[in-house]
Amino acid sequence: MSAPKNWVTRLPRAILYLVLLAFTVFYLLPVYVLLITGMKGYTEVSLHSMWDLPRAFAFDSFAKAWFGSPAEGFRGLGDNFWNSIQLAIPATIFSSLLGSMNGYVLAKWKFKGSNTLFMLLLFGMFIPYQSILIPLVLLTQTLGLYGTIPGLIFVHTVYGIPITTLIFRNYYATVPTELIEAAGIDGAGILGIYRHIMFPISLPGFVVVMIWQFQSVWNDFLFGVIITSRPAVQPITVALNNLAGSYIVEWNVQMAGSLLAALPTMLIFVFLGRYFMRGLLAGSLKG
């Protein structure tokens, strides 16, 4: 009698796995289309054969998307890929550190008007990017940062402060206040407590914030196209838009370029996704 009972209890789990597998396949369909279209020649690409495998697997489209084609007059994505690396890594680090310090002060060092200041910081999350483009351009021009990668780093760092502050404030709110008081009795100041106590236990929060910020900065298009005016300093998202020709669109090259542009964020979530979930469960978005 035990065998049929075990089979019955395992059936719902098997159905759950099948449903999850179906959702996984459905989710990966765009990646499949990107990959097989990027391996096709220009003449093979059509809506009717969108799901068909290429007649011969080749990486010519990926090479063309990366290195460009001087004869046809368009740049590849290679230089712009490294522009995005130079942009995303510093902007992620700076905004994460500033958000961490802001969250620490707002969570553990209450002062008059701290709640109002926190609400004003959060208000920055809801300001549409389009509404501040003109003053943003004027500001970066005044600072001498317009049209440069440091200018984009500055913009993304500032715009990342509200969300990083929110995440870290909620994370630090879960740290016992007695720990802070004990460190203060031992003679540690506000910076010493942050450096020796709060920062070392912030790894789960930093994992969540840095993954979130990196993918936000990497995938940005609007600031990239507005703040940078020269192709040589534009991020990869803007360069990907410029892959389209004036008269025809080589969809195989476009698809290959899209996959190359999405590869870093895909790899981050594949290899670091479990740490992202652990950070969430550790309280990084709690509160």
Secondary structure, DSSP 4 states (H G I P E B T S, - for coil): -HHHHHHHHHHHHHHHHHHHHHHHHHHHHHHHHHHHHHTS-GGG--STTTTSPPSS---HHHHHHHHEETTTTEE-SHHHHHHHHHHHHHHHHHHHHHHHHHHHHHHHS--TTHHHHHHHHHHGGGS-GGGGHHHHHHHHHHTT-TTSHHHHHHHHHHHHHHHHHHHHHHHHTTS-HHHHHHHHHTT--HHHHIIIIITGGGHHHHHHHHHHHHHHHHH--HHHHHH--SGGG--HHHHHHTTS-SS---HHHHHHHHHHHHHHHHHHHHHHHHHHHHHIIIIIT--
